[in-house]
Amino acid sequence: MTSHHGDSGDDGTMAEQEPLVCARCGARAEGPQPTWTFSVENGAARHYCEPCSRDNLRAIEGRLDARWW
């Protein structure tokens, strides 16, 4: 199980969050990135930076069920 920022570790201390890495281009985040896209693909959690998300917006939307439109 991965810990998220703000989660307590087993010893009661705050667990340190691993930096986000874009699954497409490998860009590393410097702190929280509210403009990044989160996706679960074949059961694996993936993050995409803002430029990669914008470049692939049509493909991302194309995978959504019609009820999301």
Secondary structure, 3 states (H helix, E strand, C coil): CCCCCCCECCCCCECCCCCCEECCCCCECCCCCCCCEEEEECCEEEEECHHHHHHCHHHHHHCCCHHHC
